[in-house]
Amino acid sequence: MKQQIQKRTVQKQSDSETIFLAGLISGVLDGIAASVVFNIKLGLTPGQVMQYIASAVYGTDAFKGGAYTIIIGTALHFIIAFAAAAIFLYAYPKIKLLRSNTVSTGLAFGLGIWLFMNFLIVPITKIQPAPFNAMAALISAIWHMVLVGLPIALIVKKRFSR
């Protein structure tokens, strides 16, 4: 009985560590990509990109909030990354398709994250809608596929192949 409890504790720690690592890596890569793209496109600083994320809660006032809204935006950004990692981690052993081709499923997962955030979540927030730009959408979708979904999938696969 004691060994079973210890084994379950180790398993939960491993899940937590995997979620943390996958969320941290994908969140950092996504944040860097967003900062680079939005700096080139709009001249935004990384802090302003995080304030943009905070504007989901605070609306345009987020851009007047200084360090506070940068921290809130960063926290929201990583909460989303950790949630995505947790979803993939817990789905991985249950859905055979996720284990069949890690690269393809990771890319598809990244695209799914982008679609979910842009078409379901963002519209119900206080973020000011921007005019649709096909090229910007394509770039954003691709970076979510390569820099968010794929790293999560590879890290989760490595955790289950131990």
C-alpha positions as a Markdown table, in Angstrom:
| # | Residue | x | y | z |
|---|---|---|---|---|
| 1 | Met | 0.0 | 0.0 | 0.0 |
| 2 | Lys | 2.8 | 2.4 | 0.9 |
| 3 | Gln | 4.6 | 1.7 | -2.4 |
| 4 | Gln | 1.4 | 2.4 | -4.3 |
| 5 | Ile | 1.0 | 5.8 | -2.6 |
| 6 | Gln | 4.7 | 6.6 | -3.3 |
| 7 | Lys | 4.4 | 5.6 | -6.9 |
| 8 | Arg | 1.3 | 7.8 | -7.4 |
| 9 | Thr | 3.1 | 10.7 | -5.7 |
| 10 | Val | 6.1 | 10.3 | -8.1 |
| 11 | Gln | 3.6 | 10.1 | -11.0 |
| 12 | Lys | 1.9 | 13.3 | -10.1 |
| 13 | Gln | 5.2 | 15.1 | -9.6 |
| 14 | Ser | 6.3 | 13.9 | -13.0 |
| 15 | Asp | 3.0 | 15.2 | -14.5 |
| 16 | Ser | 3.5 | 18.6 | -12.8 |
| 17 | Glu | 7.1 | 18.8 | -13.9 |
| 18 | Thr | 6.2 | 17.9 | -17.5 |
| 19 | Ile | 3.4 | 20.5 | -17.5 |
| 20 | Phe | 5.7 | 23.1 | -16.0 |
| 21 | Leu | 8.5 | 22.4 | -18.5 |
| 22 | Ala | 6.3 | 22.2 | -21.6 |
| 23 | Gly | 4.3 | 25.3 | -20.5 |
| 24 | Leu | 7.5 | 27.2 | -19.7 |
| 25 | Ile | 9.2 | 26.4 | -23.0 |
| 26 | Ser | 6.2 | 26.9 | -25.2 |
| 27 | Gly | 5.3 | 30.1 | -23.3 |
| 28 | Val | 8.8 | 31.6 | -23.7 |
| 29 | Leu | 9.0 | 30.6 | -27.4 |
| 30 | Asp | 5.5 | 32.1 | -28.0 |
| 31 | Gly | 6.3 | 35.3 | -26.1 |
| 32 | Ile | 9.5 | 35.7 | -28.1 |
| 33 | Ala | 7.7 | 35.2 | -31.4 |
| 34 | Ala | 4.9 | 37.6 | -30.5 |
| 35 | Ser | 7.5 | 40.2 | -29.4 |
| 36 | Val | 9.5 | 39.9 | -32.6 |
| 37 | Val | 6.5 | 39.9 | -34.9 |
| 38 | Phe | 4.6 | 42.7 | -33.2 |
| 39 | Asn | 7.8 | 44.8 | -33.0 |
| 40 | Ile | 8.4 | 44.4 | -36.7 |
| 41 | Lys | 4.7 | 44.9 | -37.6 |
| 42 | Leu | 3.7 | 47.6 | -35.0 |
| 43 | Gly | 6.8 | 48.7 | -33.2 |
| 44 | Leu | 5.6 | 47.2 | -29.9 |
| 45 | Thr | 8.0 | 46.4 | -27.1 |
| 46 | Pro | 7.8 | 43.0 | -25.3 |
| 47 | Gly | 6.2 | 44.8 | -22.4 |
| 48 | Gln | 3.5 | 46.3 | -24.7 |
| 49 | Val | 2.8 | 42.8 | -26.1 |
| 50 | Met | 2.2 | 41.6 | -22.5 |
| 51 | Gln | 0.0 | 44.6 | -21.9 |
| 52 | Tyr | -2.0 | 43.6 | -25.0 |
| 53 | Ile | -2.6 | 40.3 | -23.4 |
| 54 | Ala | -3.6 | 42.0 | -20.2 |
| 55 | Ser | -6.1 | 44.1 | -22.2 |
| 56 | Ala | -8.2 | 40.9 | -22.4 |
| 57 | Val | -9.1 | 41.8 | -18.8 |
| 58 | Tyr | -8.5 | 45.6 | -18.6 |
| 59 | Gly | -9.3 | 46.7 | -22.1 |
| 60 | Thr | -7.4 | 49.7 | -23.4 |
| 61 | Asp | -6.5 | 50.7 | -19.8 |
| 62 | Ala | -4.0 | 47.9 | -19.8 |
| 63 | Phe | -1.7 | 50.1 | -21.9 |
| 64 | Lys | -1.6 | 52.7 | -19.1 |
| 65 | Gly | -1.0 | 50.2 | -16.4 |
| 66 | Gly | 2.8 | 50.1 | -16.5 |
| 67 | Ala | 4.6 | 47.2 | -14.9 |
| 68 | Tyr | 1.4 | 46.0 | -13.2 |
| 69 | Thr | -0.3 | 45.1 | -16.5 |
| 70 | Ile | 2.9 | 43.8 | -18.0 |
| 71 | Ile | 3.0 | 41.3 | -15.0 |
| 72 | Ile | -0.7 | 40.5 | -15.4 |
| 73 | Gly | -0.3 | 39.9 | -19.2 |
| 74 | Thr | 2.7 | 37.7 | -18.6 |
| 75 | Ala | 0.9 | 35.7 | -15.9 |
| 76 | Leu | -2.1 | 35.2 | -18.2 |
| 77 | His | 0.2 | 34.2 | -21.1 |
| 78 | Phe | 1.9 | 31.5 | -19.0 |
| 79 | Ile | -1.4 | 30.3 | -17.5 |
| 80 | Ile | -2.6 | 29.6 | -21.0 |
| 81 | Ala | 0.7 | 27.9 | -21.9 |
| 82 | Phe | 0.5 | 25.7 | -18.8 |
| 83 | Ala | -3.2 | 24.9 | -19.5 |
| 84 | Ala | -2.3 | 23.8 | -23.1 |
| 85 | Ala | 0.5 | 21.6 | -21.8 |
| 86 | Ala | -1.8 | 20.0 | -19.2 |
| 87 | Ile | -4.5 | 19.3 | -21.8 |
| 88 | Phe | -2.0 | 17.6 | -24.1 |
| 89 | Leu | -0.4 | 15.7 | -21.3 |
| 90 | Tyr | -3.7 | 14.3 | -20.0 |
| 91 | Ala | -5.1 | 13.6 | -23.5 |
| 92 | Tyr | -1.9 | 11.9 | -24.7 |
| 93 | Pro | -2.3 | 8.5 | -23.1 |
| 94 | Lys | -6.1 | 8.4 | -23.8 |
| 95 | Ile | -6.1 | 9.4 | -27.5 |
| 96 | Lys | -4.1 | 7.0 | -29.7 |
| 97 | Leu | -3.9 | 9.5 | -32.5 |
| 98 | Leu | -1.8 | 11.8 | -30.4 |
| 99 | Arg | 0.8 | 9.1 | -30.0 |
| 100 | Ser | 0.9 | 8.0 | -33.7 |
| 101 | Asn | 3.0 | 10.9 | -35.1 |
| 102 | Thr | 4.2 | 13.4 | -32.6 |
| 103 | Val | 5.3 | 16.0 | -35.1 |
| 104 | Ser | 2.0 | 16.0 | -37.0 |
| 105 | Thr | -0.1 | 16.0 | -33.8 |
| 106 | Gly | 2.0 | 18.7 | -32.2 |
| 107 | Leu | 1.6 | 20.9 | -35.2 |
| 108 | Ala | -2.1 | 20.2 | -35.3 |
| 109 | Phe | -2.4 | 20.9 | -31.6 |
| 110 | Gly | -0.6 | 24.3 | -32.1 |
| 111 | Leu | -3.0 | 25.2 | -34.8 |
| 112 | Gly | -5.9 | 24.1 | -32.6 |
| 113 | Ile | -4.6 | 26.4 | -29.8 |
| 114 | Trp | -4.4 | 29.3 | -32.3 |
| 115 | Leu | -7.9 | 28.7 | -33.6 |
| 116 | Phe | -9.4 | 28.3 | -30.1 |
| 117 | Met | -7.7 | 31.5 | -28.8 |
| 118 | Asn | -8.4 | 33.7 | -31.8 |
| 119 | Phe | -12.0 | 32.6 | -32.6 |
| 120 | Leu | -13.4 | 31.6 | -29.2 |
| 121 | Ile | -11.5 | 33.2 | -26.4 |
| 122 | Val | -10.3 | 36.6 | -27.8 |
| 123 | Pro | -13.8 | 37.6 | -29.0 |
| 124 | Ile | -15.2 | 37.2 | -25.4 |
| 125 | Thr | -12.5 | 39.4 | -23.9 |
| 126 | Lys | -12.0 | 43.2 | -23.8 |
| 127 | Ile | -9.3 | 43.0 | -26.4 |
| 128 | Gln | -10.0 | 45.6 | -29.1 |
| 129 | Pro | -10.7 | 43.7 | -32.4 |
| 130 | Ala | -8.1 | 44.3 | -35.2 |
| 131 | Pro | -9.0 | 44.1 | -38.8 |
| 132 | Phe | -8.4 | 40.6 | -40.2 |
| 133 | Asn | -5.1 | 40.3 | -42.1 |
| 134 | Ala | -4.6 | 36.9 | -43.8 |
| 135 | Met | -0.7 | 37.1 | -43.8 |
| 136 | Ala | -0.6 | 38.1 | -40.1 |
| 137 | Ala | -3.0 | 35.2 | -39.3 |
| 138 | Leu | -0.9 | 32.7 | -41.3 |
| 139 | Ile | 2.3 | 33.8 | -39.6 |
| 140 | Ser | 0.7 | 33.6 | -36.1 |
| 141 | Ala | -0.9 | 30.2 | -36.9 |
| 142 | Ile | 2.5 | 28.8 | -38.1 |
| 143 | Trp | 4.4 | 30.1 | -35.0 |
| 144 | His | 1.8 | 28.5 | -32.7 |
| 145 | Met | 2.1 | 25.3 | -34.6 |
| 146 | Val | 6.0 | 25.2 | -34.5 |
| 147 | Leu | 6.8 | 27.1 | -31.3 |
| 148 | Val | 3.8 | 26.1 | -29.1 |
| 149 | Gly | 2.1 | 22.8 | -30.1 |
| 150 | Leu | 5.3 | 21.0 | -31.3 |
| 151 | Pro | 7.4 | 21.6 | -28.2 |
| 152 | Ile | 4.5 | 20.6 | -26.0 |
| 153 | Ala | 4.0 | 17.4 | -27.9 |
| 154 | Leu | 7.7 | 16.5 | -28.0 |
| 155 | Ile | 8.1 | 17.1 | -24.2 |
| 156 | Val | 5.0 | 15.1 | -23.4 |
| 157 | Lys | 6.2 | 12.2 | -25.7 |
| 158 | Lys | 9.5 | 12.2 | -23.9 |
| 159 | Arg | 7.8 | 12.0 | -20.5 |
| 160 | Phe | 5.8 | 9.0 | -21.6 |
| 161 | Ser | 8.7 | 7.2 | -23.3 |
| 162 | Arg | 10.6 | 6.9 | -20.0 |
